[in-house]
Amino acid sequence: MTNLLFVCSRNQLRSPTGEAVWQHRAGFSARSAGTSPHARRPIGPADIRWADVIFVMEPKHLQRLQAGYARLLAYKQLHCLDIADDYRYMDPQLVALIDAKVTSLLKTDNQADCLT
């Protein structure tokens, strides 16, 4: 089982959509969290330890994770989906973007690939 963690700012729209899309896929378990202390579910060390692969929605989310959890992230696969906060929860366009990008990225071994 591969554990996927989806991260956005407030854990209200994008990351919960990622979790919903991937939580019932064979071979995967999914969670979501937010980088803001006011997130519906704020990210914590246990989330990072649990995750095999972490998907952030924007580069700023990776920067926030690295600022707070650099040691825990040292051996984690981190990917940036580059999805702006322009969608509602389970928006069909958002579902399609997450599905396509995550599927493609799971085939690669790049780490922290949203640093530009």
Phi, psi and omega per residue, in radians:
M1 nan 2.255 3.095
T2 -1.778 2.200 -3.127
N3 -1.613 2.100 -3.123
L4 -1.899 2.263 3.096
L5 -2.012 2.183 3.119
F6 -1.845 2.289 -3.028
V7 -2.272 2.290 2.962
C8 -2.363 -2.795 -3.069
S9 -1.391 -1.038 -3.006
R10 -1.865 0.038 3.100
N11 0.954 0.814 3.139
Q12 -2.088 -0.577 -3.019
L13 -2.165 -1.156 -3.017
R14 -1.251 -0.947 -3.078
S15 -1.165 -0.669 3.056
P16 -1.128 -0.512 3.061
T17 -1.158 -0.780 3.077
G18 -1.002 -0.778 3.113
E19 -1.063 -0.814 -3.120
A20 -1.103 -0.681 -3.119
V21 -1.176 -0.667 -3.007
W22 -1.791 -0.154 -3.031
Q23 -1.229 -0.365 -3.120
H24 -1.904 0.219 3.102
R25 -1.404 2.408 3.129
A26 -1.029 2.294 3.090
G27 1.523 0.010 -3.094
F28 -2.271 2.576 2.963
S29 -2.188 2.474 -3.062
A30 -2.323 2.553 3.036
R31 -2.402 2.900 3.035
S32 -2.439 2.744 3.136
A33 -2.773 2.932 3.133
G34 -2.139 2.681 -3.124
T35 -1.441 -0.322 -3.137
S36 -1.371 2.488 3.049
P37 -1.131 -0.272 3.126
H38 -1.712 0.191 3.139
A39 -1.121 2.695 3.061
R40 -0.978 -0.707 3.062
R41 -2.406 1.664 -3.135
P42 -1.146 2.473 3.128
I43 -1.220 2.573 3.098
G44 -2.498 3.037 -3.117
P45 -0.977 -0.655 -3.124
A46 -1.089 -0.612 3.113
D47 -1.123 -0.773 -3.109
I48 -1.183 -0.735 3.091
R49 -1.063 -0.685 -3.111
W50 -1.159 -0.666 -2.988
A51 -1.274 2.413 2.941
D52 -1.575 -0.653 -3.135
V53 -2.349 2.343 3.138
I54 -2.031 2.242 3.092
F55 -1.982 2.097 3.043
V56 -1.798 2.682 -3.092
M57 -1.449 -0.552 -3.107
E58 -2.462 2.762 3.110
P59 -0.973 -0.582 -3.133
K60 -1.079 -0.515 3.114
H61 -1.220 -0.689 3.075
L62 -1.105 -0.760 -3.140
Q63 -1.053 -0.718 3.120
R64 -1.159 -0.704 3.109
L65 -1.124 -0.785 -3.122
Q66 -1.141 -0.587 3.124
A67 -1.175 -0.612 -3.071
G68 -1.745 -0.359 -2.993
Y69 -2.428 0.641 -3.036
A70 -0.938 -0.812 -3.104
R71 -1.132 -0.711 -3.127
L72 -1.199 -0.459 -3.103
L73 -1.505 -0.126 -2.996
A74 -0.903 -0.658 -3.078
Y75 -2.060 0.395 -3.140
K76 -1.718 2.583 2.981
Q77 -1.423 2.190 -3.140
L78 -2.141 2.287 3.135
H79 -2.347 2.459 3.062
C80 -1.780 2.206 -3.141
L81 -1.499 -0.203 -3.120
D82 0.865 0.946 3.112
I83 -2.010 1.986 -3.125
A84 -1.207 2.829 -3.121
D85 -1.434 1.104 -3.073
D86 -2.055 0.205 -2.993
Y87 -2.244 2.718 3.010
R88 -1.574 2.867 3.082
Y89 -0.982 2.250 3.101
M90 1.073 0.387 3.024
D91 -0.980 2.291 -3.107
P92 -0.954 -0.626 3.100
Q93 -1.164 -0.720 3.110
L94 -1.137 -0.759 3.104
V95 -1.018 -0.801 -3.132
A96 -1.123 -0.742 3.117
L97 -1.078 -0.852 -3.120
I98 -1.087 -0.799 -3.129
D99 -1.025 -0.858 -3.096
A100 -1.160 -0.805 -3.076
K101 -1.202 -0.751 -3.127
V102 -1.163 -0.760 3.117
T103 -0.995 -0.798 3.138
S104 -1.134 -0.792 -3.089
L105 -1.208 -0.514 3.112
L106 -1.163 -0.294 3.111
K107 -1.511 -0.091 -3.132
T108 -1.958 2.919 3.108
D109 -1.997 0.256 -3.112
N110 -1.127 2.448 3.070
Q111 -1.973 2.476 3.116
A112 0.848 0.880 -3.035
D113 -1.457 0.197 3.084
C114 -1.888 0.197 3.022
L115 -1.375 2.047 -3.127
T116 -2.141 nan nan
